[in-house]
């Protein structure tokens, strides 16, 4: 769960930095492949703690949708 939290934190920090100082190249670099990493971490968490994985899934699904959306 710590690894998942770290990756989610990186994504939100990148989005917050972009909101403060828009720089699309930096944002793209920070978020590159984050959706895959977060998905992998969520699956790993679910494998060792199914209940915790379901709870985390509710929270990270919105972020994953934003990261992979056509307008993201």
C-alpha positions, 0 to 999 in steps of 0.5 A: 500500500505504501508503494501505491500511495507513493505513486498516487502522490507523485501523480497528484503532485505533478498535477498540482505543480501544473496547476500552479505553473502550467508546463505541459512538457513537465506534466507529461514527463511526470505522468508518463506511464503512471497509469500503468504503475498505479494499476500494477500497484493496485493489483499487488495490493489486492493480491495481499489484502483484498479488502484494502485493494477494494478500498484503494480501488475506489480512490484510485479509479478516478485518478486512473480515469483522468490519466487515461482519458482522451481529455486527460 
